[in-house]
Amino acid sequence: MITSLPRRAVLTDETLVPLLLFIGLGAFVWMTPAQNDTWWHLRSGQEMWETSSLLTTERFSHTAFGAEFRNYWWLSQLAFYALFTVGGPLLLTLFAGSCAFAAVYGSWRLMRGSWDVRLILLIFLILGTSPEWAVRPQVLSLAFMALSAHLIVSDRSLWLPLLCVVWANTHPQVIFGVLIAGVAAIEALCWSKTRVRRDVLVAAGCAAALLVSPGGWHYLSETVNTVSISRAVQIQEYRAPVDAGSIPFWLAAATLVVMTWRRRFTLHEWPPGDRVLLIMSFLLAIASLGAIRNVAFFTVIAAPVLARLCSGQETAASTQRSAGPVAY
């Protein structure tokens, strides 16, 4: 049997610029900076590795030494220390940067609509997530957020509880993973009316995943308490997004509100997964108003939603021509 050879990939006007942007973004993977907490996470991972036990008491503070401590980051700390031991700062940097890159690329892959809108939203993705590019567990949460969106859109939400088990032991923002599962259950109950039982059980499983962590029953209450304390001591990432760098967030949030209102009569035609991301975008926008650290998570979820809202009905693919010599 004679099989046809695969066609040679040819860059087109619509793919060249995004490709160049991703190549440029890939350079940042090698330059992902350390952050103040990077060294604490590494030292915690070293302590657990050498003692073969989890951190249950405070060991690095003079004023709180011996106090009870629930380490919600233990899995990411062990992973960071293992990477640092094997490959030094370079391997750890590449890992953290790759997680952030995966979040941007994962969100980009969810976009549908006209290429010019998707290009603008790719730039928005880069600007909105770049402040969170650092060697810290939060980049794992960004990647998990994008993965959660893919599981919802592809109707593979049965994997969400397992993801939340890993996430709950990696970074406290697993709360967003539980929230998106809850939104999927609400969407099934109120709109699509399909797979209601499955989505409710998945949401319950994601909530139960918090119990399989050092926080246990106290996970949610202690997370809320931590946020309150962080705001009280005026930690920078818990401030409101009111600086010049937050302009893309405000433009995106305003566009989300306006375009949702304009498309309100066609939202019932959307697939259930897209409606879940739409609702989640509004919830993350509200969360971002109280803490600028949540803007990156809003960006990852809102970009695919904005692509659909701003592109309207999907049109047939136009004939694509190869990029010309000037473009190359």
Summary of the structure (lengths in Angstrom):
residues: 328
radius of gyration: 21.3
end to end distance: 38.1
largest distance: 76.1
contacts: 1022
relative contact order: 0.13
helix: 70%
strand: 2%
